[in-house]
Amino acid sequence: MSTLSRFGLLALSAGASLALAAPVHAQFVVNPYLRFGPGVSQAQYLAALRTYAAAASIPRYPVGYNPYPVAPPGIPYGGNPYLAGGYPMTNPYTPGTTGYPTDYSNPYTPYGGGYDSSAYNPYAGYYDPAGGVLRGAADTIRAYSGAITSAEQARLYREQAVQAHLETVKKRFDLEMYIKANTPTFSDEQARATSLTLKRIQGGATASEISSGKSLNILMDDLKKFLGKKVSDAPMIPDDILGNLNVSASGAGSMGMIRDGKLPAWPTALREIMEPTERDNIDKQVADMVSRAKAKESVDPAALSKLRKTLDQARDKLGDKINDISTSEYLNAKRYLNDLDLARIALERGDAKAQFEFQEWAKAAPRSAQDLADYITKKGLKIAPGVAADEAAYRAAHSALAALDLQVNAMFASATAEYKE
């Protein structure tokens, strides 16, 4: 067959292909860039087109209408200017064709893999004008819903923060109330200190606390709670013990040194630093003041002031002689002057009357520790400090009062709320 005959036959085949494609044009189109390997026959090509057309949803080109027809076997190009190397259905712009060894060697394609490769071309197989509009609207709706959701989450977090703050305030208030409820007040601390001191005084008062009258006054204050309550076996106090106790209405002085109307013998140290006439004058002044107090007469203030000055001078002289006399002599002399000064204060403040009345009461009949407590409480008196000769009487009175206080607390302290106050 001549070359002319061959081209005529090829044209006739092309015309037949176009005639076959006309009825199908309205049904589907195909991808012009669909690629088949080398050596595909026309029958195979047409079968592939039909298979692809059946699977394609919106084809672009009708079957049989290919602007780049495939040359039959034996014809190098078949009229397709883009047919490279005689291979049917090849795209010179697609990586991997003849002349381009790799997918990334095509200088005309910025996206490796060709236009039909979804692995490298972000626009391959996804572009749809209608879908693009819908996708943009969907993105807008999604962004708007995200903004609304973020705002609601922010309100939720804000409300949670407010609730957490209120919970913190409540816990702080509860803590403050707990601290206030469990923190002892000043009155509680005083009551606790008084209770501890009372327990110590009841069982272990020191000698100085007893002789100064402090321990006896603490016991008296506790016995005030049970005023009028009697016990059948209260400890008794002999009259000679009661007679050596000193009382005071002001709580400042003590008539112990001069309650018998005269001064005891002067210590040796004072005899050495004071003139005999000076000591005699003091004896006379004290006796006169005691007599006037017993007669319920006022004591001369000038005599009291003179006595105070004399005692101050005697203390100064005793301090100058501290290195010339023994310690015991110094202490005896100093206590003698202090006791005399307490007697002066008692006379100055009118405690002599209370002392003499107490001595008369003590001689009337046998008295118990409860009688002594009732008398001191009703008269509003205090036990005044004792002198050296009174220490034994003070210890005996302390023991009797401590025993009575323990006894009445055991009997009446928990009976009713009245006796707890």
Secondary structure, DSSP 8 states (H G I E B T S, - for coil): --HHHHHHHHHHHHHHHHHHHTTTTTT-EE-TT----TT--HHHHHHHHHHHHHH-SS-SEETT--SS----TT-SSTT-TT--TT-TT--TTSTTSTT--STT--TT-SSTT-TT-TTT-TTTTT--HHHHHHHHHHHHHHHHHHHHHHHHHHHHHHHHHHHHHHHHHHHHHHHHHHHHHHS--HHHHHHHHHHHHHHHHHHH--HHHHHTTHHHHHHHHHHGGGTT---TT--EE-HHHHTT-EEESSSS---TTTTTSS-----HHHHHHS-HHHHHHHHHHHHHHHHHHHTT----HHHHHHHHHHHHHHHHHHHHTTTTS-HHHHHHHHHHHHHHHHHHHHHHTTHHHHHHHHHHHHHHS-EEHHHHHHHHHHHT-EEE---GGGHHHHHHHHHHHHHHHHHHHHHHTTT-GGGG-
